[in-house]
C-alpha cells in the first residue's frame, strides 16, 4: 500500500479535528439548552426527542433504503444516476426534501397532537437538526481524528490493522485518510458554519411545516420540500466536483436567510391552536 507512504498529517489536523468534534457536540446541545431554559413552561422534551427520532426514521432508515436501490446497488437505475451529474443532483435533493419534510409533516400532524406550541415546533427542529450532527457528522469527524492520530504516530502497520485497511479496500480508504491528513482550521470553520446554517434551516423548515399543520395551509409542505431541495442543490453539486466549497457556503447561507425569514414571519403569527381531534 505504497500510496499511504506519502500521507503526512498536517500540524493543525489533530488540534482542529479535536476542536471540531467538541463544537459538533456543543452546537446542538447549546441550541437545546438555550431554548429549553428560555421557554421551559412551553416546551416538552418529547418534542425534542420526536424531532431526533423523526430524522432517524425518515432520513437514515427510509431514505437510505431507497439510496441503496438507486445509488449503492448495481442496476440500470443506479448506473444512470451515478453516471449523470444532473440526475444525481436532482435525485439527491428530491429524496432529501421529500423524505425529511414529509417525515416532519407526519410526526407533527399525526403523532404530536398534544402541547402544540410554536416553541415546541422550534424544539422539534432542534432535535431534528441536532441528531443529524450527533449521529451522522460526529462519528465521521471522530473517525478522521482517529486516523490522524494513528498515522501521525508513524506506525503505518498498526494504523492499517486498527482501521482494517487491506490491499483490497486500500483505494477506497485512501481519500478518507487524505481528508483526515489535510484537515485544518479553515475546514473546521467551514464545518462549524455549515452546521449552524443547517440547524437554523432545520428549525425554520419545521416551523413552516408546523404552521401548515396547525393552520391547515396545504402549501406549507410543498414549500418546505422546495426550500429544502434548493438549499441542498449546491452541496450536491459540490459532491460531484462542479462547484467549490466557498460557493456552497454562500448558497447555503442565502437560503438559510430565506428560510429563516419565512419561518420568523410565520412564527410571529402563530398562536396556540385549538386543534380538532382529527388533525
N, C-alpha and C positions, 0 to 999 in steps of 0.2 A: 504494500500500500504506500508506494512512494509519493503519491500526491499529498499525503499528510505530512511528509517531511518538511514541506515548505510552510506549514502552519506556524505563524508567530502570533502569540497572544499580545495584543496591544497593552500598553501600560495602563490605559484607562478602562480596559474591558471589564476587569473584575470589580473595581470600585463602582463603576457606572451601572453594572448589572445588579450589584448588591442594592444600591440606592433605588434603582428602578423597581426591583422586587418589593422593597419596603413601601414605595409610593403606590404601587399597584394594590397593596393592602389598605393603605391609608385612605386612598381616594373613595372607594365605595363605603368603607366603614365611616369615614368622615361625613359623607353625604347623609348616611342613615342616622348617625348620632345627632348631627345638627338638626335634621328635620324632626326627629322624634322629640328632642328637647324643646324645640320651638313650638311644636303642636302636639304635646303629649296627650291632651284630652281629646284630640280629634283624629288621632291615628291609632291603628291597631297593627300589631306585629304580624297578624295573619295576612295582611295585605302585602307586607314586605316579603314574607315567605311565599305567598302566592305568585308574586312577580318573579321570584327566583325559579320556582317550580314551573311556571308558565314558559319561561325561556328554555329551560332544560328540555321540557317535553316537545315544544314546538320547533326549536332550533337545533337541539342536539340529539333528538330521537327521530322525530318525524322527518324533518328537513334532511338530516344526514342519511336517512333511509332512502330518500329519493336521490340524493347525491351518489349513493353507492351504485344505483342503477344507471344514472345518467352521466356520471363522471368517472367513477372508480372502475366499475366492471368493464370488460372489453366487449363491446357490442356496437352495432351501427350508430346508435344514438350517441353513445359516449365518444365514439370516434369523430362524429360530426361536430359535437360541441367542443371537444378539446382541440380540434383542428381548425376551428374558425373563431377568431377573436370576437367578432360581433355576436355570434351565437353564445359564446362563453359568457360574455358580459351580460347580455340580455337574460340568459338563463339564470345567472348568479344573482343579479339584483331582483329579478322577479321572484325567485324562490325565497330570498331573504325577506322581501316586503310582504309577500302573501302569507308565509308561514308565521312570521313573528307578529304581524298586525292582526291576522285572523285569530291567532292564539290569544293575543291580548283581548280581542273582542269577545271571544267565547268565555274566557275566565271572568271578565268584568261583567258580562251580561248574565251568564247562567250560573256562575259559582259564587261570586262575591255579591250577594244580594243584600247583605247586612252592612251597616256602618258605611254607607255610601256618602263620603265627603270628598271634596276636592283635595283636601290634604292627604287622604288615603290614596287617591289616584296618583299623587306625586310619590308617595311611599311605595306604591306598586312599581312605578317606573324606576325608582332607586333599586328595588330588588331585582328587577329585570336586567338593568344595566350592570349592577354590582356583581351578580353571579356570573355574568359574561367575563368580567375581569378575573374573578377568583377561580372559576372552573375552566376557562379557556386560555386566557393570556398568561396568568400567573404560572401555571405549570410549564408553559413553553419557555418563559423567561428563566424560570428556575432551572430548566434543562440546559439553557445556554450557559448559565452560571456554573453548573456542574462541569460542563465541557471545558469552559475557560480555565477553571481551577485544575482539572486533570491534565490538560495539555500544557499549562504553564509550569507544571512540575517537571516536565521534560521526559517523563517515563511514558512513552507512547504505547508500549505494550500493556501497561496497566490501564491506560486510558481506553485502548481498544477492548480489553477484556471487560472493564466496568461498563462501558457503553454498548457492549455487544456488537462491535463493528467487525465485520468479517470481510473476506475478499469478495463475497457475493453481494453484500449490501454497501460496500465502501463508496461507490459512486453516488448512491442515494444519500448517504450520510455526510458526504463532503461539504455540500452547500450549507448545511446546518452548522457544522463545525466552523466553517469560514465566517458565518454570521456571528457566531459567538466570539470569534477571534477579533473581528473588526468592530464589535460593539463599542461605542464611545459616548461621550457626554451629549453630542448632538442627537444621536439616536435615542438616548434616554429622554431628552427634551421632547423629541417628536412623539415618543410613546406616551409620555405623560399628557401632552397637549391633545393628542388624538383621543386619549381615554376620557379627558374632561369634556371634549366635544361630544363624544359618544354618550356619556352619561346625561348630558343636557338634552341630547337628541332623544334618548330613550324616555326620559321624563316628559319631554314635550309631546312625543307621539302618544304616550299613554294618556296624557290629558286630552288630546284630540279624540282618541278612541273613546275615552270615558265620557266625554261630552256627547258623542253620538249615541251612547247607550242611555244615559240618563235623560237626555232631551229628545231622543228619538230622531236624531238627524242622520239620515241614511247616507249622506255624502261624506260623513266624517271618516268612515272606514276606508273607502276608496282614496280619500285624500291622504290618509296616513300611509297607505300602501305606496302611493305615488311618491310622496316625500321621502319615504324610506328607500325606494328604488333610486331616486335621484341622488340622495346622499351617498349611496353605495357605488355609484357609477364610476367615479374616478379611482376609488380603492380597487375595484375590479380591473380597471384598465391598467393600474399600476402592477397588478399581479401578472399581467401579460406583457409588461415592459413597454407600454405605449406612452405613459406619462411619467414624469419624475415625481419624487416624493413631495417636493415643495408644492407642486400643483395639486396634489391630493389634499394637503393640509389646507390650502386656500379654498379649494372646492368644498371640503367638509365644513370648514368654518363658515362659509357663506350660507350653506343650507342649514347649519345649526342655528344661525341667526334667524332665518326664515321660519324654521320650526318653532324656535323659542318665542318669537313674536306672536305667531299664531296661537301658541299654547297660552301665553300670558293673557292675550285678549279673551280667549275662551274661559280661562281660569277666573279672570276678574268678573265675569258674568255668571259664573256657576253658583248655585245655591244648593243646600242640602235638599235632594229631591224627595218627594213623597211618591215612592215607586210602587206601581201596581204589582200584584203578586205574580203576574205572568211575564214580567220583564226580567 
